C-alpha cells in the first residue's frame, strides 16, 4: 500500500485557518505526520477493515514530542484538564498543543480507564485514547524503528485498539471476560512456565498455519477441527489448574491483539515479507496470542468469512468462535 504524501502541501495553505497563533516549524512537522497517519488509516480501512475510519469510532490521539503534546480532536474532559491551544483546524479535524501531560519517556499504547474512581478525574474514563511518541523518540527508545513508515504501522496497531473499545459490545465483553483481572503477561508466563501449555499452543498454531497453506477444503476442515480439539482440552485444564477467568481473558487478548497485528501488517507499505518476518505468526518468538489471533484473521479471510469484521466488535465476539464448524 502506497502512502500518498500530500499532507504537507495542504498544511502550508491551511495551517492558519481559524488559528490565532502561527504554526512553528515543529508544529508543521508534527501536524504533517499526524495527517499522514490519518490518511494511512483511511487507506487501510478501505482496503481491509471497513468502518475503521468511521467517525462514530473516532479515537482522540495525543502525540508526544520532547517539549509538548499535540492533541487530535480531544474531548471536553481532556480540554478541561489540560491547557490547550488550537494550532491547526481543517473541517472537523482540530489539533491542539498542550504542555507534556506526563513524565514518561515513551508512549505507544491505547489507554482507557474503567475504574469508577476515575469517573470525575480521568480524561480517558470509559473513552479510549491513543498515546504515541514522535518518530524521533520512538527510534531513540526502540531499536529498529528508525523508518517513519515502521512508526506509522505501530501507531495504526494502537489506533485499532481504540477502535475496538469504541464498540460498546466489545467493551462489555472485555469487562466480563476476566481480562481486567488477568494481564496478558500472566498468560504469557503460563506459556513459558508450563510445558503442556506451550506444547498445546504451538500445536494449535501449527494447525492454523497448515490450514493457511492448504488448498484442499477437507484438509483445511481437519486442521480447524484439530485446532479446536486441542484448544478445548487446554482450556479445560486451564480452568481446573490455573484460573477459570484465564480462558475468557485469552480469547479477548487474542481477538484484540491478533486483529491489531493484522492492521499493522497491512499498514506496512507493500506489506511485510512474511518469510522475513516470522515474528508475525510464530507463537514461539512472539506473544502467542498476537500470533494465533493474526493467523485466525488471515484464515477467516481465506475462507471468506463474510461480515465477520463487522460482527466481531459490533457483537463483542471472539475470533476463535468465528471459525467454521
VEXGU-377072 format. One line per field, with one value per residue (C-alpha): residue number from 1; residue in three letters; x, y, z. Coordinates in Angstrom, 1 decimal, padded with zeros to 4 digits. Layout:
BEGIN
pos = [NUM,...]
code = [Ala,...]
east = [X,...]
north = [Y,...]
up = [Z,...]
! end
This chain:
BEGIN
pos = [1,2,3,4,5,6,7,8,9,10,11,12,13,14,15,16,17,18,19,20,21,22,23,24,25,26,27,28,29,30,31,32,33,34,35,36,37,38,39,40,41,42,43,44,45,46,47,48,49,50,51,52,53,54,55,56,57,58,59,60,61,62,63,64,65,66,67,68,69,70,71,72,73,74,75,76,77,78,79,80,81,82,83,84,85,86,87,88,89,90,91,92,93,94,95,96,97,98,99,100,101,102,103,104,105,106,107,108,109,110,111,112,113,114,115,116,117,118,119,120,121,122,123,124,125,126,127,128,129,130,131,132,133,134,135,136,137,138,139,140,141,142,143,144,145,146,147,148,149,150,151,152,153,154,155,156,157,158,159,160,161,162,163,164,165,166,167,168,169,170,171,172,173,174,175,176,177,178,179,180,181,182,183,184,185,186,187,188,189,190,191,192,193,194,195,196,197,198,199,200,201,202,203,204,205,206,207,208,209,210,211,212,213,214,215,216,217,218,219,220,221,222,223,224,225,226,227,228,229,230,231,232,233,234,235,236,237,238,239,240,241,242,243,244,245,246,247,248,249,250,251,252,253,254,255,256,257,258,259,260,261,262,263,264,265,266,267,268,269,270,271,272,273,274,275,276,277,278,279,280,281,282,283,284,285,286,287,288,289,290,291,292,293,294,295,296,297,298,299,300,301,302,303,304,305,306,307,308,309,310,311,312,313,314,315,316,317,318,319,320,321,322,323,324,325]
code = [Unk,Unk,Unk,Unk,Unk,Unk,Unk,Unk,Unk,Unk,Unk,Unk,Unk,Unk,Unk,Unk,Unk,Unk,Unk,Unk,Unk,Unk,Unk,Unk,Unk,Unk,Unk,Unk,Unk,Unk,Unk,Unk,Unk,Unk,Unk,Unk,Unk,Unk,Unk,Unk,Unk,Unk,Unk,Unk,Unk,Unk,Unk,Unk,Unk,Unk,Unk,Unk,Unk,Unk,Unk,Unk,Unk,Unk,Unk,Unk,Unk,Unk,Unk,Unk,Unk,Unk,Unk,Unk,Unk,Unk,Unk,Unk,Unk,Unk,Unk,Unk,Unk,Unk,Unk,Unk,Unk,Unk,Unk,Unk,Unk,Unk,Unk,Unk,Unk,Unk,Unk,Unk,Unk,Unk,Unk,Unk,Unk,Unk,Unk,Unk,Unk,Unk,Unk,Unk,Unk,Unk,Unk,Unk,Unk,Unk,Unk,Unk,Unk,Unk,Unk,Unk,Unk,Unk,Unk,Unk,Unk,Unk,Unk,Unk,Unk,Unk,Unk,Unk,Unk,Unk,Unk,Unk,Unk,Unk,Unk,Unk,Unk,Unk,Unk,Unk,Unk,Unk,Unk,Unk,Unk,Unk,Unk,Unk,Unk,Unk,Unk,Unk,Unk,Unk,Unk,Unk,Unk,Unk,Unk,Unk,Unk,Unk,Unk,Unk,Unk,Unk,Unk,Unk,Unk,Unk,Unk,Unk,Unk,Unk,Unk,Unk,Unk,Unk,Unk,Unk,Unk,Unk,Unk,Unk,Unk,Unk,Unk,Unk,Unk,Unk,Unk,Unk,Unk,Unk,Unk,Unk,Unk,Unk,Unk,Unk,Unk,Unk,Unk,Unk,Unk,Unk,Unk,Unk,Unk,Unk,Unk,Unk,Unk,Unk,Unk,Unk,Unk,Unk,Unk,Unk,Unk,Unk,Unk,Unk,Unk,Unk,Unk,Unk,Unk,Unk,Unk,Unk,Unk,Unk,Unk,Unk,Unk,Unk,Unk,Unk,Unk,Unk,Unk,Unk,Unk,Unk,Unk,Unk,Unk,Unk,Unk,Unk,Unk,Unk,Unk,Unk,Unk,Unk,Unk,Unk,Unk,Unk,Unk,Unk,Unk,Unk,Unk,Unk,Unk,Unk,Unk,Unk,Unk,Unk,Unk,Unk,Unk,Unk,Unk,Unk,Unk,Unk,Unk,Unk,Unk,Unk,Unk,Unk,Unk,Unk,Unk,Unk,Unk,Unk,Unk,Unk,Unk,Unk,Unk,Unk,Unk,Unk,Unk,Unk,Unk,Unk,Unk,Unk,Unk,Unk,Unk,Unk,Unk,Unk,Unk,Unk,Unk,Unk,Unk,Unk,Unk,Unk,Unk,Unk,Unk]
east = [000.0,001.4,001.0,000.3,002.4,000.0,-000.5,002.5,001.5,-002.0,-000.8,001.1,-002.1,-004.5,-002.4,-003.6,-007.2,-009.1,-006.0,-004.6,-001.1,001.1,002.5,006.2,008.4,007.9,004.1,004.3,006.3,004.0,000.8,002.1,002.9,-000.5,-002.2,-000.2,-001.3,-004.9,-004.5,-003.0,-005.8,-008.4,-006.5,-006.2,-009.9,-010.9,-008.6,-009.1,-011.3,-014.5,-015.5,-012.0,-012.2,-015.9,-016.4,-018.5,-015.4,-013.0,-010.3,-008.6,-004.8,-002.1,001.3,004.3,007.4,010.3,008.8,005.0,002.0,-000.3,-003.9,-006.0,-009.7,-009.6,-012.8,-014.2,-012.7,-009.2,-009.6,-010.9,-007.9,-005.0,-004.4,-004.7,-004.0,-005.6,-002.8,-004.5,-008.0,-009.3,-013.1,-013.7,-010.0,-008.7,-005.1,-004.2,-000.9,-000.6,002.3,003.5,000.8,003.0,006.7,007.1,009.9,008.0,004.4,002.9,-000.4,-004.1,-005.5,-008.8,-009.8,-012.6,-012.2,-015.3,-013.0,-011.7,-015.1,-014.6,-011.0,-009.6,-009.8,-009.9,-012.6,-014.6,-013.3,-010.4,-007.4,-004.2,-000.9,002.1,005.6,007.1,009.2,012.3,011.5,010.4,013.6,015.6,013.7,013.1,016.0,015.0,012.2,014.2,012.0,008.9,007.0,007.6,006.5,003.2,002.5,003.0,000.6,-002.0,-001.8,-002.6,-005.2,-007.1,-007.2,-009.1,-011.4,-012.1,-013.0,-015.3,-017.7,-020.0,-020.4,-016.7,-016.1,-018.7,-017.1,-013.7,-015.1,-017.0,-014.2,-011.7,-009.2,-009.3,-008.2,-005.6,-003.0,-001.7,001.7,000.3,-000.9,002.5,004.0,001.9,003.1,006.7,006.3,004.2,005.3,001.7,000.5,003.3,003.1,-000.6,-000.4,002.3,000.4,-002.8,-000.9,000.6,-002.9,-003.7,-000.6,-001.2,-004.8,-003.4,-001.1,-003.6,-006.0,-008.0,-011.2,-011.3,-007.7,-008.5,-011.6,-009.5,-006.9,-009.6,-011.1,-007.6,-007.1,-010.5,-010.0,-006.5,-007.7,-010.8,-008.6,-006.1,-008.9,-010.4,-007.1,-006.6,-010.0,-009.0,-005.4,-005.0,-008.0,-011.4,-011.1,-007.9,-009.8,-012.0,-009.0,-007.0,-009.9,-010.2,-006.5,-006.2,-009.0,-007.6,-004.0,-004.5,-006.7,-004.4,-001.4,-003.4,-003.9,-000.2,000.7,-001.5,-000.3,003.3,003.9,003.8,003.1,005.6,007.5,006.1,009.2,011.5,009.1,008.1,007.5,004.1,002.8,005.0,004.0,007.5,009.0,006.0,003.5,001.5,-002.0,-000.8,000.3,-002.7,-005.0,-003.2,-003.4,-007.1,-007.9,-005.9,-007.7,-011.1,-010.1,-009.1,-012.3,-014.4,-015.7,-018.4,-019.3,-017.1,-015.1,-018.3,-019.8,-016.6,-016.7,-020.4,-021.5,-018.5,-017.4,-014.1,-012.1,-011.8,-015.6,-015.9,-014.0,-016.5,-017.6]
north = [000.0,003.3,006.3,009.5,012.3,015.2,016.5,018.9,020.9,021.1,022.3,025.3,026.7,025.9,025.8,029.2,028.6,029.5,029.8,032.9,031.6,030.9,027.4,026.8,024.5,021.9,022.3,021.7,018.5,017.1,018.0,016.6,013.3,013.2,013.8,011.1,008.6,009.6,009.2,005.8,004.8,005.7,003.6,000.6,000.9,001.0,-001.9,-004.4,-003.3,-001.3,001.1,001.6,005.2,005.7,009.0,007.2,005.2,008.1,007.9,011.0,011.0,012.5,012.9,013.4,015.4,016.2,019.5,019.4,017.3,017.6,016.5,015.5,016.0,015.7,015.5,018.1,016.3,016.5,020.1,020.9,019.1,020.4,024.0,023.7,026.0,025.3,025.0,023.5,023.2,021.7,020.9,018.5,018.0,020.1,019.7,021.5,021.8,021.3,021.0,017.4,015.6,013.1,012.5,009.1,008.7,006.7,006.2,003.8,002.5,002.8,003.9,003.7,003.8,001.5,002.4,004.1,006.0,007.9,009.0,012.6,013.0,010.8,012.2,008.7,007.3,004.8,006.6,005.2,007.5,006.8,008.0,007.9,009.3,011.1,009.0,010.6,009.5,006.1,005.5,006.5,004.1,001.1,000.0,-000.9,001.7,004.4,004.5,006.7,004.1,001.5,004.1,004.5,000.8,000.9,003.8,002.1,-001.0,001.1,003.1,-000.1,-000.8,002.4,001.5,-001.8,-000.1,002.4,-000.5,-000.9,-004.6,-005.3,-003.1,-005.1,-008.3,-007.1,-006.2,-009.5,-011.7,-011.5,-009.6,-006.8,-009.2,-011.2,-009.3,-010.7,-011.1,-013.6,-015.8,-015.4,-016.6,-019.7,-020.4,-020.0,-022.0,-025.0,-027.5,-028.8,-025.3,-024.3,-027.6,-027.2,-023.6,-024.3,-027.3,-025.2,-022.6,-025.3,-026.4,-022.8,-022.3,-025.6,-024.5,-021.3,-023.3,-025.8,-025.6,-028.7,-027.9,-031.2,-030.8,-027.3,-028.6,-031.3,-028.6,-026.5,-029.5,-030.3,-026.8,-026.7,-030.1,-029.1,-025.7,-027.2,-029.6,-026.9,-024.5,-027.2,-027.8,-024.0,-023.8,-026.7,-025.9,-022.2,-019.8,-020.0,-016.4,-017.2,-018.7,-015.7,-013.4,-015.3,-015.1,-011.4,-010.7,-013.0,-011.0,-007.7,-008.2,-010.5,-008.0,-005.1,-007.1,-007.7,-003.9,-003.3,-005.9,-004.2,-000.7,-001.5,-000.2,-003.2,-005.4,-007.2,-010.1,-013.0,-015.1,-012.5,-011.5,-014.8,-013.0,-012.1,-015.6,-017.8,-018.4,-019.3,-015.9,-013.6,-013.2,-016.2,-014.5,-012.0,-014.8,-017.1,-014.1,-012.9,-016.3,-016.8,-013.5,-014.5,-017.8,-016.2,-014.0,-017.1,-018.9,-015.8,-015.0,-012.7,-009.9,-011.2,-007.9,-006.0,-008.6,-009.2,-005.9,-004.9,-008.1,-008.5,-011.8,-013.8,-014.7,-018.5,-018.7,-017.5,-020.4,-022.7,-025.9]
up = [000.0,-001.1,001.3,-000.7,000.7,000.1,003.6,003.9,000.8,002.1,005.5,004.1,002.7,005.6,008.8,010.0,009.2,012.4,014.5,016.0,016.8,013.7,013.4,014.1,012.1,014.8,014.5,010.8,011.1,013.8,012.0,008.8,010.4,012.2,008.8,007.2,009.9,009.4,005.7,006.1,008.5,005.8,003.2,005.5,006.3,002.7,001.8,004.7,007.6,006.7,009.4,010.9,009.9,010.6,012.6,015.2,016.2,016.2,018.8,020.1,019.6,021.8,020.0,022.3,021.4,023.8,024.7,024.3,023.2,020.2,020.9,018.0,018.4,022.2,024.1,026.6,029.7,028.2,027.3,030.8,032.4,030.3,029.0,025.2,022.3,018.9,016.3,013.3,012.0,008.8,008.8,011.7,012.4,015.3,016.6,019.9,021.7,025.4,027.9,028.2,030.0,031.9,032.5,030.8,028.3,025.8,024.7,022.2,023.6,023.7,027.0,028.7,032.4,033.5,037.2,038.6,040.9,037.9,036.7,037.8,037.0,034.2,030.7,029.3,031.7,029.6,026.5,024.5,023.6,021.6,023.0,020.7,020.8,017.8,015.4,016.9,020.4,019.2,017.3,020.4,022.6,020.3,018.1,014.6,014.3,012.6,009.5,009.8,007.8,010.6,013.2,011.3,011.4,015.2,015.5,013.4,015.6,018.7,016.9,016.2,019.9,020.4,017.5,019.3,022.6,020.9,020.3,023.4,022.9,022.8,025.8,027.7,026.6,027.8,031.2,031.6,030.3,033.2,031.1,033.5,036.3,034.3,032.4,029.1,030.7,033.1,030.2,028.5,031.8,031.7,028.2,029.3,032.5,031.7,029.1,028.5,027.9,025.4,023.6,023.0,021.9,019.5,018.0,017.8,015.8,013.6,012.6,011.8,009.7,007.8,007.1,005.6,003.3,002.1,-000.8,-000.2,001.7,003.5,004.8,006.0,007.8,009.5,010.5,012.1,013.9,015.2,016.4,018.1,019.8,021.2,022.4,024.1,026.0,027.1,028.1,030.3,032.0,032.4,034.2,036.5,037.3,036.7,036.8,035.3,034.1,032.2,029.3,028.7,029.1,026.5,024.0,024.5,024.1,021.1,019.4,020.5,019.6,016.6,014.7,015.6,014.3,011.1,010.8,011.4,008.8,006.1,007.2,006.1,002.6,000.3,003.2,005.4,003.8,005.8,005.2,006.6,009.5,011.1,014.4,012.9,013.0,015.2,018.8,020.0,019.1,019.8,022.5,021.5,021.4,018.9,016.5,016.9,016.5,013.4,011.9,012.6,011.0,007.9,007.8,008.1,005.1,003.2,004.0,003.0,006.5,005.1,007.5,010.4,010.5,011.3,013.7,015.7,017.6,017.0,018.7,021.1,019.7,019.9,016.9,017.6,017.8,014.2,012.7,010.8,012.4]
! end
